[in-house]
Amino acid sequence: MLLKPTFFKRIIKGTCTAMGSFKSSVFILVLHLLEGSLSNSLIQLNNNGYEGIVIAIDPNVPEDETLIQHIKDMVTQASPYLFEATEKRFYFKNVAILIPETWKTKPEYVRPKLETLKNADVLVAESNPPGNDEPYTEQMGNCGEKGERIHFTPDFIAGKKLPQYGPQGRAFVHEWAHLRWGVFDEYNNDQKFYLSNGKNKAVRCSAAITGKNAVNKCQGGSCVTTPCRPNRATGLYGKECEFIPDKEQMEKASIMFSQSINSVVSFCTEKNHNKEAPNLQNQKCNLRSTWEVIRDSEDFKITTPMTTQPPKPTFSLLQIGQRIVCLVLDKSGSMTSDNRLKRLNQAGRLFLLQTVEQGSWVGMVTFDSAAYVRSELVQINSGTERDALTKRLPTAASGGTSICTGLRSAFTVIKKKYPTDGSEIVLLTDGEDNTISACFNEVKQSGAIIHTVALGPSAAPELEELSKMTGGLQTYASDEAQNNGLMDAFGALSSGNGAVFQRSIQLESRGLTLQNNEWMNGTVIVDSTVGNDTLFLITWTAQPPQILLLDPSGKRQDSFTVDTNTKMAYLQIPGTAKVGIWNYSLQASSQTLTLTVTSRASSTTLPPVTVTSKMTKDTVKFPSPMVVYAKIHQGALPILRASVTALIESVNGKTFTLVLLDNGAGADATKDDGIYSRYFTAYDTNGRYSVKVWALGGVNVARQKKIPQQNGAMYIPGWIENGEIKWNPPRPEINKDDLQGKQVCFSRTSSGGSFVASNVPNAPIPDLFPPCRITDLKAKIQGDKLINLTWTAPGDDYDHGRAYKYIIGISTNILDLRDKFNESFQVNTTDLIPKEANSEEVFVFKPESITFENGTDLFIAIQAVDKVNLKSEISNIAQVSLFIPPQTPPETPSPSLPCPDININSTIPGIHIFKIMWKWIGELHLSVALG
């Protein structure tokens, strides 16, 4: 069975990444795909009060019981602040605090139900890198779309960062607005000042916030405060200039600028919103104030102001326990079609041998029109239990389909040892069952999490409702074996509560149909951060293939376990697999082969780089686009310039490839934030679509040298108290020495989500997709009153293809340009031919129809048009302010003019002369003070 071909090695290009030692972290790429709407949150709004909020303490946080009390104090302080800020509409009603399994148990700690580390709304974790205690909220979407998760550190929660961020409760409300209502910050760390009518103004909201502009120059341990100096070419203050707010203010807005200012108790409204400030709120939300966005939210629409004070929040303390999971597997007659039962056995073995974690309790139920207990709950302590469970997988299929019967049997199995609260059920079915809704109430009451795997084109359409109502993972696998979808679905079922080092990490997932003794050749990269518990698993559809596997040293690996009944072979590498490139070659004729390689982290102590990927929603109606996201971060730091690809497969078995980008254009919200995104519009049918994501490193991948601005509370550089500036420590930066590291090669693949498309018309599908909105338009003055514009090209269909033309509008009034774009002055764009989507566009023009003189503010926006005259939304509005630098005086000796006949010690009535100076503008000036 094992054969060594004479040719075989494939050179790996562009799969190495320059990663630092980064003393507090290593590079582990954990890739999983989250389904559903933009948030898997359990939060509900009930009679003005937010319920079901989950605040999780990361398993790596050392045990500290006072942290629980600090969390309670923060939420308790935040609730009345939120209530008043929202004009008595919202408050925090109840919160669940999720406590790590490793902390000591207490009688008041109860087992969670649907609450998991994975779906927590707030995560309290150690700072990464050390010293970075900046609170922030993950926001992948656009204006008005819910965020992902709020991040705090223990030191922040404990109140150790009060001078920099203000009271914790106020900061929580700032982050809550990001998370719940999709608003953005009203400050800008990258551009702290802008020109308006030729004058420098601080980016803030409202503009009534008072303070001073200053520079803190430090050298050799001593610091001095100096005035800000404008750049002679641009007129703007330099990057070192800071706006220092007065400690005591009268202005009440805005929370999204700086909630740490004592007087600030409200959000900016349309009346006091600073529309000119170049901040994310204006850029993302089309100049709307934060309060306008909040008013448009579903939360606002279903509530009215309260007439009484709200109660204080209540808290439940939940402690994560051992994982309890029961497989519920369809063995009805339809499972004999398309080799489904064999594929179920193969994927089931992957889950039992590799995916499920040590210490977990696992049971098994099969069902047709009745249910059969194949195994009571068994704790996984060694390979013995794993092997025994694989022997209980179904080998024959017949009968009808009764999903509820299978679920009820699983509840019974679990209840024999544990309550069903927090337990998990993995439900696989390929059949239709119109009685599935009969057990929805039982499922809700059980407190169990149900992960659904829809196999083939005819699985019950209501199946996904089970995962939606319980917060489980929903996946879909087609009958196209070469796409390896069923293996990917079961490989994605790691614990939602386990630490990263416990999770199975998928390194490779590949399939191919071979003819005439063809070879399937390839490589698998085992980098230094993985290698424990490494598994190579090969499947076939007819006869066992020839297999060759070489480790990085060239040593042949022959110890495969072959199961001809299940049509699979697997090899578990003892200890830690060798770091480097593993070469494989498989030979077969007239059959389909697949290869799946999984491993676990090589370290248990250092935080990993994680990749999380998801879609905008789990259902979509044509012609709405779907957005696919993949987030690649190491702690708070993004990983840039990785190669990220999504493979989307429809129920027809047709596959579509999307290259995801982190370019701040199209579907991607922010450039270089480590979140890679792309629109999907290539629907070919109604029904389920599965998604698989690959991430590859490259020599250009790097950590940011400076912590980027995230969507979170502003770091206050200092305060003015009694007229004196009191500086805070500078915002932390990463030590450049930590960025010097060896080359690390890596590759990962994973699948774990699906969505359902509807209203897709029959072919030919009409073109109903406009170009996407341009979101990164920038403008600057160039030469003799020329304006240089740059932006990323949209496509014909959102961010795919090529637009037909551009319309560029200009105005001296920012609101006129936004609200009356068609009436604005139009720039001649005859010679501007749109480039392919995601290309950089550059256009230079001279405004002819507007008087453009020193101090003039000009606002510019673009609209893209496709070949069927569908128009994009108006772009973000860019601003230029004409600044004509003062002439530099020639180096000419001072003129010999007679000094005025003034006695410097004498007194002129009403004037005290204290200095005489020359300034070269052709006349003598006296600098005087009027008395």
PyMOL commands that set and color helices and strands:
alter all, ss='L'
color gray80, all
select helices_A, chain A and resi 65-85+154-157+162-165+168-181+255-258+280-284+290-295+298-301+333-355+383-390+403-415+436-446+463-470+481-483+485-491+500-502+736-739+814-819+821-823
alter helices_A, ss='H'
color red, helices_A
select strands_A, chain A and resi 16-18+30-34+44-46+49-51+53-57+91-92+94-99+122-124+136-138+149-152+193-196+199-202+211-219+222-227+242-245+314-319+324-330+361-367+371-379+424-429+449-455+474-477+505-514+518-526+530-540+546-550+561-563+568-576+580-588+591-601+609-615+619-621+626-634+637-640+643-650+655-660+675-680+687-696+702-703+718-721+724-727+743-745+747-758+778-782+786-792+805-811+825-826+840-845+857-865+878-881+911-919+923-930
alter strands_A, ss='S'
color yellow, strands_A
deselect
rebuild
show_as cartoon
